[in-house]
Amino acid sequence: MGTSEERRVDEKGRVTIPQSIRDALHIDPGEEVAVELVDDRIVIRNSVSRERLVERLEGCITAETRAEDADRIDPEDLKSEWTSDLPN
C-alpha cells in the first residue's frame, strides 16, 4: 500500500509525521497539511498552495519538453478549474 510507520499521539493530540514521509511529499517545516476523516481513517495529505505549486512547476515546460501531441487547454477553463473553490 505504501509507507507506514507507527506514531504515538501526545497529550495535546499531536502526531509527528515521519521524516521519510515528509521528504517524499516535500513537506517543509511550517507548511500546512490537510487532515481529513475518511470512513474510519485519518488521512493527512500535503496541502500545497497555488503559489508553491506554480513555484515548483516554473521552468518544467520548455520547448524541448513540450509534447506536440498534447491536448490544448483553454486558459480560461484551467483558471476556472483552479479557482472554483476560492471566494468571489
Beta strands, then each sheet from edge to edge (+ up, - down):
strand 1: 33-38
strand 2: 41-46
sheet 1: 1+ 2-
end
